[in-house]
Amino acid sequence: MLKLQIQGDMKAAMKAGDKTRLGVIRLILAAIKQREVDERIELDDDQVLAVLDKMLKQRRDSIAQYAGAGREDLAEAERFEVEVIQGYLPAALTDQELAELVDEALSATGATTVKEMGQVMAALRPKVLGRADMAAVSGLVRERLGG
């Protein structure tokens, strides 16, 4: 399980004395634990990926805000966190693979207008979660639907 891998990496970071990496791993485990407590469940790998994807989106937003405010030191810290979080995500989809998945979802849902974009995104989400930026996926779907 992905959660066990993250816990193992936390122990390795402790032994290595890598405090910055350890801090990020602890943030990841805290986010996972928070969701488990809130929902009173044990998260499976797909749910852990969803947590990691959400954390990644938050970090990217923070980087943009810090860079815009001229706080490059804080932006760099967020970039490091992004790097660590991405280490637990599956390999990113290529543009070609993403285009193929979008085409499959469009044909499976029969969507032809932007109004049906929600159906397409719902079909795509499990296939691309953690492997592609959802904003980019949304933009590609919108483009294919003529929006």
N, C-alpha and C positions, 0 to 999 in steps of 0.2 A: 504494500500500500504506500501511496505517496506520503501520507501523514507520518508513517514510520520512517521513511527515508529522511524527511525533514527533521524528525527528532534525532535520528542518527547523526545528521549533519550538525545539529546543535551541539551534541556531545563532542564531535570532532573539532568544532570551532572553539569550544571551551578548552579542550586539551591543547590546541595549537595557540591559544591566547589571542585569537583573532577577534578582538572586541567589536569592531564595526560590523563584521559579518554576523557575529553572534547576536548583535542587537537587531539586525534585520530578520534573522531567523526567529527570534523571540517574538517580533511583531507579527510574523506570519502565523506562528503557533497560537498567539493570543487571538488573532482574527478567527482562526479555525475554531478555537475553544469557545469564543464568544457566540459564534453561530450555533455550535453544538448545544450550548447552555440555553440560548434563546429558543431553539426549536426542539430541545429535549430529544436529540437524535445523535447517532454516531455518523459523521460524514463519510461518504464513500469517495472514491477518487474523482468522480465527475463533480461532486459538490465541492471538493477541495479545489479543483481547477476553477470553479466558478468564483470561489473566494479569492484565489490568486489573480484571476482576471480582473476582478473588481479592484483589488489593491493596485494592480498595474495601471488601470485607468486613473485612479486617484493620484498616483505618483506622476503620471504624464501630465495631468492637469496642473499639479503643483509645480512641475518643472517649467511649464509655460508661464505660470504666474510669477514665479521667482525670477525667471529670465527677463520677463517684461518689467519687473521692478528693479532690475539691476543687481539682484542678490545672487550672483553666480556661485558663491560658496554654498548657499542652501540648495541651489539647483543641482550642483555637483553631488551633494549628499543624496538627493532624490534619484539621480542617475545611477548611483551605486546601488540603491535599493532596487531599482528597476532591473539592473543586471542580475542581482541575486534572485529576485522573484522569477525572472525569465529562465533561470537555470532549472526550475522545477516544472516548467511548462513543456509540452511536447514541441517538436520541431515546427517552426512556422511554415505555413502554406506558401507555396510559390504563387505568383500572380496567375499562372496558367491553371494550377490546381484550384485556386479560388474561383476563377472564371468558370471552370467545369462544374464545381459544386453549385454555383449560382444558377447556371443553366439547368442543372438537374432539378434544383428546387423550383425553378420557374415552370418547368414542364410538369413536375409532380403536383404542384398546386394549381396549375392552369391560370396563374395570375397574368393579367395583361395590362393592368393600370396601377398607378401609384396607390390607389385606394386599397389595393390588395397586398400592399407591401408587408403588412403585419403577418399575414399568412406565410409569406416567403421567408421572412426573418425567423419566424417560429420554427420553420422546417430546417433552416440553416444553422440556427444557434447550437444545437448539440454537436453538429459536425465540425464547426469552426471554433468552438469555445476554447480559448487558451492558445489557439494556433493562428489567429488573425485578429487584427484590431476591428472591433465591431463597428466603429465609425466608418472605416474603409469599406467594410462589407456592406453597410447600409448605403453608402454612396454608390457602390457598384450596382446594387440592386435597383436603386432609384434611377440610375443611368440606363439600365437595361429595360426598365419599365417606362422609359420616356419621360421621367420627371425631372 
